[in-house]
Structures are given as C-alpha cells and as structure tokens.
C-alpha cells in the first residue's frame, strides 16, 4: 500500500480541464452552463444537475475523457450544474431548507430564464435528495426527475441500522467541535465514510502501485483520488440534519423529513422519474435506493453493474449510465 501512496503523491497529473461559463452566483454557489456549443443550445433538452454538498461537483466533469456532463452536451442534452463551493461565513448558518429554497430554487429559476420554462432535474448521491425536494416544489415545471445512487431508507437491512448508529455516535462525538467551528470539517466526514469500507483504501493503492504511471488508467486513478481528497466541510446544522436526521433517525423513509415545514413525500410526485441503482455501491446500499424507487408513482428503475463513484466516472459508466440517462432525458421531453 505504501508504494502506491508514494506513487500517487509523485504523479505528475494535474487537472487542467477549463471550467464552463458561470451564469449565476450566490454566496459560495455557482451555476455552470455546459451547453456552450450552438447545437446543444439549439436542440438540447435542459437539465439541472444537483451534486452532493459534501463532495466537489466536478466528479461529473472529471476530465476530458471522463465527463458525464460533456458527454450529455454532445448527445442532445443541455446540462446545467450547481456547484456548491465551500461553506463561507454565510453558509455556515445554513440548513437544508436554506440550500434548497434559498439557493437551489433560485438556480432553477435562472436555468428556466436561459433554457425555457420546463427543466428536468437530476441528482447524484446526497444531491438526489435535494433534487427530489426541489422537484416537489417545482413539479409543474419539471418534465422528469433522474436520481443516481440516491439514498432514502437509511436503515434498510442490518447494514443500514449499523451505519445509523455509527453516524449518531460520530456526530455526538464531534458535536463540540462542530458547534465551535460552525461546520463539520471535511476530515471528520471522510473518516465516517472510510469506516463504511475500511479496507478499500489499501486495495486501491496496492493496485495503483502495479500500474504504468503513464497509462490512462493511472491518470484516471490520480484524477479521481485528487477529487476524493478535495472534499468540503458541511455546515453545522446541515451535518446535524444529515447524520442525526437522515442516518440516525431515518427521517426520509419515515416521512418526517421536512423542507420549509413541508414533508418531502415522493409518493406525491406524479411525474416521470428514473432511479439508477449501482449494484456494487458501498456508500448507498442498493436497498436504500430501491426504497425511493418504490415510493415514486411513475418510476423507471435501472440497476447498473457499477459502484457508487464508478457510475459517474468508471470504465462502464458511458455504456451503463451516460447513454441511457441521455436517452431517458430526451424521452421525457417528447411526451
């Protein structure tokens, strides 16, 4: 493992992919427009992508070779991406309601002003929960909702119950630090997710040590590992809502999760939805994601043979995720 870690630290790869145009800002958040090509703006169906608050959004645009958003822009979709940035003084007092009603809803309206009244929404991981809450609030303007590796029943199976206990213990242990800083530091968050699969790190670095450092596979590894190590802190109140509410009390599946005092109820979302469930996901157990699919009334569920991150950037992502996602997004606008 140590040889792999040293090889990673010495590797020459640096991400140089230019960012797309920023069309709106609010505090730390930015809205990117990936429809810069004339063909995308003339023919592409608009969709607002919502990533996790914990990890940087560019996992959906990792490199020129592994960019879900640039692929979609070349295949009939006009993607917009909300990038949350890093919490500043303003965001440290945020709740999930502030993020959804105060930031995400405004980004949706800006997207409408640029691309038309009807805008599909897509969410990845934790961003899927935020995307669902937004879609419920804007349902008359949303032709379709795509949810990628999105949890719902955080206590599904024995593993889910264990993770709920771990999350509660972790938050309570670090609560004095979170209260003092106004945020949960990224190192604490990464430690929690490390506990979900503690042996993966050793395996991946042993594999990396055996690769030709000039190979595409080695470069892809470094690009992804740099992204993993570039996480962000979580506002203190949001950390409490997620670790104690979602993981600890399972508020989404119990029908108790609220945004702006309104319950988030997927069973009332009578709009076409796509749920993509990675079968090898150790971050979001498939049973947790399937519970969300079961709650949505007009849903198409696709199980993909990838892991949680692999569905966005893995070797099988283009064939199993990007292509079917592009076709589904175009289909909901054809109705």
Buried (B, 14 or more C-beta within 10 A) or exposed (E): BEEBBEBBEEBEBEEEBEEBEEBBEBBBBBBBBBBEBEEBBEEBBBBBBBBBBBBBBBBBBBBEEBBBBBBBBBBBBBBBBBBBBEBEEEBBEBBBBBBBBBBBBBBBBBBBEBBEEBBBBBBBBBBBBBBBBBBBBBEEBBBBBBBBBBBBBBBBEEBBEEBBEBBBEBBEEBBEEBEEEBBBBBEBBBEBBEEBEEEEBEEBBBEBBEBEBEEEEBBBBBBBBBBBEBBBBBBBBBBBBBBBBBBBBBBBBEEEBBBBEEEBEBEEBEBBBBBBBBEEBEBBBBBBBBBBBBBBEEBBBBBBEBBBBBBBBBEBBBEBBBBBBBEBBBBBBEE
